Amino acid sequence: SKLDFFIYSTSVNMSGRSHLDRIGEIISTFEDEVDLIINKGDLSEGKASTLVDIRERPYKILRQGEIVIPDSVLLNLS
């Protein structure tokens, strides 16, 4: 299925920039860009999320983060 909207998660950031973990920074950066921000407060410092582009096959890792996904795993899913 296809999404016609973006999903933002705990390690939100603008493309090419480091992830944001302080709620004030997240709100000021995205308040005019998204319809909903769930405020769980400041996030613990750690690695950013792993991002995978699944719009086309073969799937492509955009950013390795806390969960490391080897390319070989993505090839088996494609």
GIFEN-V613452 format. One line per field, one symbol per residue. phi: phi as a letter, one per 30 degrees, with the letter a starting at -180 (. if undefined). Layout:
BEGIN
phi: ???
END
This chain:
BEGIN
phi: .cccacccbecdadeicddcbceddddddcdccbdbbcccidcddaddddcbdcdbcddbddadbecccdeddddddd
END
